[in-house]
């Protein structure tokens, strides 16, 4: 039997055993019309079967059907194998496939971005403050407008603004009791930095634009500049905490002059000739009395910081200072706006 006849027979047999009923009838008729007869369908069995019956053998219908079904299963399996690529597990014998899977895993990991952790708000490392400072001096003394007193720390001014150079009667007024007196008003600029959870340090500069003391005749001029170094220990949770208000105690030292102002009444001593440049002093007059303290000081005080967000707040402190070489005691109250950097 020729190859073409064999293929034709195989196709008609497949239709006969697996097709619809009407197709089976049609295929059987074709087979008998071609003169092969029903039994010769067995010749369509593929060459790879274990045993091929001789040409004069007449196989049973069951054998022919089994052969055709097996052939169809093989063809279907081959078609499925061609459509579906085989997937072999990566083994040591197939390193390229293993590397390919590893590359796929890396690509997949790179394709899926990792979730960013929420950024923690970092606390400012330095605080810049701008504010106002008011000095409050404490002064007292007797015979404060005498020549000796005015050569040390007091300065007495007449109503005209000139310095008093008369001779007051000793013990007749001319004294001031111990009491606070307004001193200089300053604008300040400072830098403060936390050194640890409980410690901070800072530098402050100031300039007095009001409340200045006079420049005494023949004496040293008023010093408007303030320069101060500070160290603070925080009693609250941490230095310059931005989550809640904080309080601290401080120590400071620096350069500053404080002049407090009071008034006194003097009686002119008529038994002493008046100075040549001031012959018009009345028998009694009221004088403005300034007492100079400084230029150096050391101090201690308390303060508080109130935050308004992560990088802004109000800073206030009250300091008691002891001044030298011209002795004196004064308070300094400072209120500043703080900006975290």
RODO-2510 file (C-alpha; in nm, 4 decimals, decimal comma):
residues 341
     n   res          X          Y          Z
     1     x     0,0000     0,0000     0,0000
     2     x     0,1370     0,3369    -0,0920
     3     x     0,2097     0,6082     0,1656
     4     x    -0,0710     0,8267     0,0310
     5     x    -0,3223     0,5422     0,0558
     6     x    -0,2099     0,4713     0,4105
     7     x    -0,2602     0,8336     0,5176
     8     x    -0,6031     0,8411     0,3577
     9     x    -0,7041     0,5216     0,5329
    10     x    -0,5834     0,6574     0,8687
    11     x    -0,7836     0,9789     0,8335
    12     x    -1,1064     0,7963     0,7346
    13     x    -1,0604     0,5546     1,0246
    14     x    -1,0209     0,8409     1,2711
    15     x    -1,3504     0,9872     1,1518
    16     x    -1,5198     0,6490     1,1689
    17     x    -1,4252     0,5797     1,5342
    18     x    -1,4331     0,9323     1,6838
    19     x    -1,6614     1,1381     1,4652
    20     x    -2,0353     1,1985     1,4787
    21     x    -2,2708     0,9082     1,3857
    22     x    -2,3487     1,0403     1,0419
    23     x    -1,9783     1,0877     0,9766
    24     x    -1,9119     0,7286     1,0766
    25     x    -2,1652     0,6006     0,8239
    26     x    -2,0165     0,8173     0,5507
    27     x    -1,6593     0,7086     0,6266
    28     x    -1,7581     0,3389     0,6238
    29     x    -1,9161     0,3830     0,2840
    30     x    -1,6068     0,5489     0,1509
    31     x    -1,3882     0,2687     0,2784
    32     x    -1,5976    -0,0025     0,1098
    33     x    -1,6270     0,1991    -0,2087
    34     x    -1,2511     0,2258    -0,2284
    35     x    -1,2310    -0,1506    -0,2114
    36     x    -1,0301    -0,1703     0,1050
    37     x    -1,2987    -0,3125     0,3199
    38     x    -1,3542    -0,2505     0,6881
    39     x    -1,0908    -0,4923     0,8157
    40     x    -0,8108    -0,3211     0,6238
    41     x    -0,8301    -0,0170     0,8521
    42     x    -0,5806    -0,1962     1,0720
    43     x    -0,3138    -0,1173     0,8127
    44     x    -0,3277     0,2458     0,9349
    45     x    -0,1563     0,1539     1,2592
    46     x     0,1713     0,3561     1,2913
    47     x     0,5078     0,1860     1,2422
    48     x     0,6124     0,2525     1,6042
    49     x     0,3759    -0,0132     1,7450
    50     x     0,5395    -0,3124     1,9079
    51     x     0,4127    -0,5647     1,6516
    52     x     0,2815    -0,5209     1,2948
    53     x     0,0384    -0,7934     1,1771
    54     x     0,1112    -0,9595     0,8478
    55     x    -0,0659    -0,8477     0,5347
    56     x    -0,2883    -1,1558     0,5170
    57     x    -0,3922    -1,1277     0,8859
    58     x    -0,7329    -0,9991     0,9624
    59     x    -0,7276    -0,8005     1,2919
    60     x    -1,0336    -0,7706     1,5033
    61     x    -1,2450    -0,4574     1,5172
    62     x    -1,1373    -0,4015     1,8787
    63     x    -0,7697    -0,3983     1,7785
    64     x    -0,8323    -0,1521     1,4981
    65     x    -1,0271     0,0797     1,7269
    66     x    -0,7581     0,0645     1,9961
    67     x    -0,4879     0,1432     1,7406
    68     x    -0,6724     0,4394     1,6047
    69     x    -0,7523     0,5742     1,9536
    70     x    -0,3899     0,5395     2,0609
    71     x    -0,2789     0,7186     1,7491
    72     x    -0,5235     1,0008     1,8155
    73     x    -0,4006     1,0285     2,1758
    74     x    -0,0423     1,0433     2,0554
    75     x    -0,1269     1,3092     1,7999
    76     x    -0,3146     1,5119     2,0601
    77     x    -0,0276     1,4791     2,3049
    78     x     0,2194     1,5879     2,0403
    79     x     0,0035     1,8878     1,9545
    80     x    -0,0223     1,9857     2,3205
    81     x     0,3515     1,9469     2,3613
    82     x     0,4113     2,1743     2,0664
    83     x     0,1708     2,4400     2,1984
    84     x     0,2861     2,4252     2,5622
    85     x     0,6603     2,4793     2,6219
    86     x     0,8126     2,2490     2,8754
    87     x     0,9144     2,3935     3,2090
    88     x     1,2048     2,2140     3,3684
    89     x     1,2979     2,2792     3,7264
    90     x     1,6238     2,4609     3,7729
    91     x     1,8904     2,2145     3,8721
    92     x     2,2614     2,2106     3,9005
    93     x     2,2740     2,0585     3,5505
    94     x     2,0933     2,3593     3,4111
    95     x     2,2623     2,6683     3,5677
    96     x     2,1518     2,9068     3,2930
    97     x     1,7870     2,8401     3,3718
    98     x     1,8528     2,8940     3,7423
    99     x     2,0247     3,2253     3,6718
   100     x     1,7346     3,3278     3,4503
   101     x     1,4902     3,2646     3,7353
   102     x     1,7114     3,4620     3,9729
   103     x     1,7176     3,7524     3,7287
   104     x     1,3393     3,7371     3,7024
   105     x     1,3107     3,7530     4,0827
   106     x     1,5412     4,0543     4,0978
   107     x     1,3468     4,2266     3,8229
   108     x     1,0231     4,1585     4,0088
   109     x     1,1660     4,2964     4,3313
   110     x     1,2909     4,6054     4,1540
   111     x     0,9585     4,6582     3,9834
   112     x     0,7705     4,6711     4,3140
   113     x     0,8895     4,9835     4,5026
   114     x     0,9397     4,9437     4,8720
   115     x     0,7183     5,1488     5,0944
   116     x     0,9032     5,4478     5,2269
   117     x     0,9185     5,4714     5,6023
   118     x     0,7666     5,7924     5,7394
   119     x     1,0368     6,0532     5,7756
   120     x     1,1004     6,1620     6,1315
   121     x     1,0946     6,5297     6,1877
   122     x     1,4465     6,6286     6,2946
   123     x     1,4777     6,8814     6,5783
   124     x     1,6595     7,2099     6,5050
   125     x     2,0247     7,2089     6,6024
   126     x     2,0431     7,5860     6,6599
   127     x     1,7837     7,8416     6,7663
   128     x     1,8090     8,2011     6,6466
   129     x     1,6325     8,4476     6,8764
   130     x     1,5469     8,8138     6,8345
   131     x     1,3938     9,0032     7,1224
   132     x     1,3783     9,2894     7,3688
   133     x     1,5477     9,3162     7,7040
   134     x     1,4662     9,5498     7,9915
   135     x     1,7145     9,6221     8,2718
   136     x     1,5877     9,6919     8,6226
   137     x     1,8556     9,8285     8,8556
   138     x     1,8536     9,8466     9,2339
   139     x     2,0245    10,1481     9,3847
   140     x     2,0501    10,3200     9,7156
   141     x     2,2818    10,5676     9,8815
   142     x     2,3199    10,8855    10,0817
   143     x     2,4782    11,2119     9,9764
   144     x     2,4529    11,0767     9,6240
   145     x     2,5014    11,4182     9,4547
   146     x     2,8136    11,5147     9,6454
   147     x     3,1346    11,5609     9,4560
   148     x     3,2814    11,2400     9,5988
   149     x     2,9772    11,0298     9,5042
   150     x     2,9699    11,1665     9,1500
   151     x     3,3344    11,0743     9,1033
   152     x     3,2539    10,7094     9,1818
   153     x     2,9219    10,5804     9,0466
   154     x     2,6475    10,8475     9,0689
   155     x     2,5630    11,1235     8,8258
   156     x     2,3122    11,4023     8,9130
   157     x     2,1494    11,6084     8,6398
   158     x     1,9680    11,9366     8,6730
   159     x     1,6407    12,0102     8,4939
   160     x     1,8342    12,1706     8,2102
   161     x     2,0166    11,8391     8,1473
   162     x     2,3525    11,9621     8,2658
   163     x     2,5372    11,7857     8,5435
   164     x     2,5054    11,9295     8,8960
   165     x     2,8343    12,0636     9,0407
   166     x     2,7080    12,2453     9,3485
   167     x     2,7611    12,1708     9,7140
   168     x     2,4559    12,0104     9,8781
   169     x     2,4003    12,0194    10,2548
   170     x     2,5108    11,6832    10,3913
   171     x     2,2311    11,4788    10,5383
   172     x     1,9587    11,7185    10,4160
   173     x     1,7943    11,4975    10,1604
   174     x     2,0321    11,4058     9,8821
   175     x     1,9678    11,0342     9,9306
   176     x     1,7808    10,7478     9,7659
   177     x     1,6392    10,4424     9,9378
   178     x     1,6842    10,0919     9,8106
   179     x     1,4313    10,0414     9,5330
   180     x     1,4122     9,9216     9,1719
   181     x     1,4724    10,1655     8,8905
   182     x     1,4354    10,1295     8,5161
   183     x     1,7589    10,0894     8,3270
   184     x     1,8350    10,0413     7,9586
   185     x     1,5995     9,8897     7,7001
   186     x     1,7808     9,6741     7,4488
   187     x     1,7233     9,4890     7,1264
   188     x     1,8928     9,1495     7,1415
   189     x     2,0106     8,8849     6,8997
   190     x     2,1140     8,5416     7,0255
   191     x     2,2060     8,1896     6,9201
   192     x     2,1217     7,8937     7,1441
   193     x     2,2086     7,5289     7,0857
   194     x     2,1168     7,2113     7,2758
   195     x     2,4338     7,0339     7,3884
   196     x     2,2561     6,7296     7,5291
   197     x     1,9115     6,6309     7,6434
   198     x     1,9385     6,8542     7,9519
   199     x     2,2042     7,1146     7,8664
   200     x     2,2164     7,4061     7,6248
   201     x     2,4475     7,6996     7,5653
   202     x     2,4118     8,0339     7,3933
   203     x     2,5590     8,3698     7,3008
   204     x     2,3625     8,6960     7,3167
   205     x     2,4368     9,0415     7,1812
   206     x     2,2371     9,3508     7,2690
   207     x     2,2222     9,7215     7,2039
   208     x     2,0593     9,9771     7,4326
   209     x     1,8416    10,2208     7,2364
   210     x     1,6579    10,3702     7,5352
   211     x     1,7220    10,4253     7,9064
   212     x     2,0842    10,5152     7,8581
   213     x     2,2755    10,6760     8,1365
   214     x     2,4412    11,0153     8,0935
   215     x     2,7990    11,0822     8,0014
   216     x     2,9363    11,2455     8,3166
   217     x     3,1645    11,5439     8,2866
   218     x     3,5181    11,4124     8,2805
   219     x     3,3957    11,0553     8,3207
   220     x     3,3545    10,7486     8,1050
   221     x     3,0810    10,7375     7,8413
   222     x     2,7868    10,5021     7,8664
   223     x     2,8455    10,1552     7,7175
   224     x     2,5396    10,0583     7,5050
   225     x     2,6752     9,7200     7,3904
   226     x     2,5884     9,3935     7,5638
   227     x     2,7765     9,0661     7,5108
   228     x     2,6788     8,7601     7,7105
   229     x     2,7522     8,3863     7,7281
   230     x     2,4900     8,1561     7,8781
   231     x     2,4594     7,7972     7,9925
   232     x     2,1266     7,6391     8,0896
   233     x     2,0100     7,3241     8,2627
   234     x     1,6607     7,2167     8,1587
   235     x     1,4218     7,0947     8,4257
   236     x     1,1715     6,9708     8,1647
   237     x     1,2027     6,6630     7,9427
   238     x     1,4744     6,8013     7,7129
   239     x     1,6375     7,1215     7,5930
   240     x     1,4236     7,3158     7,3466
   241     x     1,1629     7,0395     7,3194
   242     x     0,9060     7,1207     7,0512
   243     x     0,6306     6,8975     7,1883
   244     x     0,5643     7,0789     7,5170
   245     x     0,6775     7,3921     7,7061
   246     x     1,0069     7,3668     7,8921
   247     x     1,1702     7,5474     8,1834
   248     x     1,5348     7,5894     8,2735
   249     x     1,7803     7,7507     8,5121
   250     x     2,0738     7,9452     8,3707
   251     x     2,4103     8,0939     8,4529
   252     x     2,5661     8,3746     8,2519
   253     x     2,8547     8,6157     8,2367
   254     x     2,9554     8,8961     8,0088
   255     x     2,9897     9,2653     7,9380
   256     x     2,7098     9,5131     8,0132
   257     x     2,6427     9,8445     8,1807
   258     x     2,3228     9,9180     8,3691
   259     x     2,2302    10,2705     8,4786
   260     x     1,9312    10,3056     8,7057
   261     x     1,7495    10,6353     8,7411
   262     x     1,5939    10,7884     9,0537
   263     x     1,5241    11,1428     9,1766
   264     x     1,6310    11,3293     9,4875
   265     x     1,6069    11,6744     9,6394
   266     x     1,9147    11,8707     9,7430
   267     x     1,9642    12,1846     9,9506
   268     x     2,2391    12,4136     9,8348
   269     x     2,5065    12,4956    10,0925
   270     x     2,5264    12,8701    10,0775
   271     x     2,8449    12,8819    10,2834
   272     x     3,0441    12,7314     9,9976
   273     x     3,1056    12,9510     9,6937
   274     x     2,9327    12,8062     9,3830
   275     x     3,1472    12,6863     9,0935
   276     x     3,2255    12,9430     8,8312
   277     x     3,0293    12,7598     8,5647
   278     x     2,7210    12,7045     8,7807
   279     x     2,6427    13,0100     8,9887
   280     x     2,2674    12,9837     8,9283
   281     x     2,1923    12,6844     9,1541
   282     x     1,8776    12,7553     9,3599
   283     x     1,8689    12,6904     9,7349
   284     x     1,6626    12,3733     9,6753
   285     x     1,6179    12,1716     9,3595
   286     x     1,5171    11,8261     9,2408
   287     x     1,7779    11,6314     9,0519
   288     x     1,7752    11,3157     8,8422
   289     x     2,0101    11,0609     8,9940
   290     x     2,1765    10,7890     8,7841
   291     x     2,3821    10,5106     8,9278
   292     x     2,6220    10,3285     8,7008
   293     x     2,6939     9,9550     8,7449
   294     x     2,9262     9,7420     8,5358
   295     x     3,0870     9,6867     8,2899
   296     x     3,1349     9,3215     8,3794
   297     x     2,8780     9,0926     8,5383
   298     x     2,7933     8,7375     8,6414
   299     x     2,4381     8,6225     8,6823
   300     x     2,1884     8,3449     8,7338
   301     x     1,8247     8,3124     8,6469
   302     x     1,5290     8,1091     8,5265
   303     x     1,3602     8,0841     8,1900
   304     x     1,0983     7,9096     7,9817
   305     x     1,0484     7,8055     7,6210
   306     x     0,7028     7,7746     7,4636
   307     x     0,7042     7,6012     7,1210
   308     x     0,4613     7,6782     6,8401
   309     x     0,5401     7,3999     6,5951
   310     x     0,8682     7,2294     6,5132
   311     x     1,0783     7,5388     6,4407
   312     x     0,9211     7,8347     6,6178
   313     x     0,8624     7,9402     6,9751
   314     x     0,8875     8,2094     7,2423
   315     x     1,1847     8,2207     7,4774
   316     x     1,1891     8,4223     7,7998
   317     x     1,4291     8,4504     8,0894
   318     x     1,4755     8,6588     8,4017
   319     x     1,8326     8,7039     8,5219
   320     x     1,9773     8,8564     8,8359
   321     x     2,3207     9,0039     8,7720
   322     x     2,5955     9,1215     9,0018
   323     x     2,8106     9,3913     8,8384
   324     x     3,1739     9,4905     8,8757
   325     x     3,4127     9,6741     8,8992
   326     x     3,1519     9,9458     8,9605
   327     x     2,9330     9,7489     9,1962
   328     x     2,5620     9,7109     9,1530
   329     x     2,2755     9,4626     9,1258
   330     x     2,0207     9,4481     8,8452
   331     x     1,7536     9,2295     8,6931
   332     x     1,7288     9,1714     8,3215
   333     x     1,4035     9,0502     8,1641
   334     x     1,4259     8,9231     7,8083
   335     x     1,1480     8,8085     7,5739
   336     x     1,2486     8,6719     7,2337
   337     x     1,1016     8,5040     6,9307
   338     x     1,2942     8,1831     6,8528
   339     x     1,3421     8,0325     6,5093
   340     x     1,4830     7,6809     6,4791
   341     x     1,7552     7,6210     6,2213
***
